Amino acid sequence: MSKPDFTPEEQYLISSAKTAAGAGLLFDLAYLLPSVLLAGFGVYTDEIGVVVVAFAVLVGFKVFERSHARKWDPVWKRIFQKYDEAIEGKD
């Protein structure tokens, strides 16, 4: 198998994926835990507004995460195509 020729942008994604194995979990916990605690507090105190804020925080972070990921989706697709071509022996 010949080594694929990656662009600097593709190499950046590959390197960041190798080094940031646990970063995704930390990012998720950084907004999930406070949101769950806020929602629990809202339910406990019977304040629907607090529950709505907790839900808005969850949705906001998920929208941000998805919009950021969508930027890199075409680059990931090219990386996987290059790996497939290298495995099949194409140049």
C-alpha positions in Angstrom: 0.0 0.0 0.0 1.4 3.4 -1.0 1.2 6.2 1.5 -1.6 8.7 0.5 -0.5 12.2 -0.3 -2.4 14.4 2.2 -2.8 18.2 1.9 -1.8 20.3 4.9 -5.5 20.7 5.8 -6.1 16.9 5.7 -2.9 16.3 7.7 -4.1 18.8 10.3 -7.3 16.8 10.8 -5.5 13.5 11.0 -3.0 14.9 13.6 -5.7 16.5 15.7 -7.8 13.3 15.7 -4.7 11.3 16.9 -3.9 13.8 19.7 -7.4 14.7 20.9 -8.8 11.3 21.7 -10.5 12.4 25.0 -11.2 16.0 24.1 -14.6 15.2 22.6 -15.8 13.6 25.9 -14.6 16.6 27.9 -16.4 19.0 25.6 -19.6 17.0 25.9 -19.3 16.8 29.7 -18.7 20.6 29.8 -22.2 21.3 28.6 -24.1 18.1 29.5 -23.4 18.1 33.2 -24.3 21.7 33.9 -27.4 21.4 31.7 -28.6 18.2 33.5 -27.9 19.9 36.9 -29.8 23.0 35.8 -32.7 20.9 34.5 -32.8 18.9 37.7 -32.8 22.1 39.7 -35.7 23.4 37.6 -37.7 20.3 38.1 -37.0 20.3 41.8 -38.0 23.9 42.3 -40.9 23.6 39.8 -39.5 26.3 37.6 -40.2 25.6 33.9 -38.1 28.6 32.8 -35.0 27.0 34.2 -35.8 23.7 32.4 -36.3 25.6 29.2 -32.9 27.4 29.6 -31.2 24.0 30.2 -32.8 22.6 27.1 -31.7 25.7 25.1 -28.1 25.3 26.3 -28.2 21.6 25.1 -29.6 22.5 21.7 -27.3 25.5 21.3 -24.2 23.5 22.0 -25.4 20.7 19.7 -26.0 23.1 16.9 -22.6 24.7 17.4 -20.9 21.2 17.4 -22.7 20.1 14.2 -22.0 23.4 12.3 -18.3 23.0 13.2 -18.3 19.4 12.2 -20.0 20.1 8.9 -17.1 22.4 8.0 -14.7 19.4 8.1 -17.0 16.8 6.6 -15.7 17.2 3.0 -12.1 17.0 4.2 -12.8 13.8 6.1 -14.4 12.4 2.9 -11.2 13.2 0.9 -9.1 11.6 3.6 -11.1 8.4 3.5 -11.1 8.3 -0.3 -7.3 8.6 -0.4 -7.0 5.8 2.1 -9.4 3.6 0.0 -7.4 4.4 -3.1 -4.1 3.5 -1.4 -5.5 0.2 -0.1 -6.8 -0.7 -3.6 -3.4 0.3 -5.1 -4.6 3.2 -7.2 -2.6 6.4 -7.5 
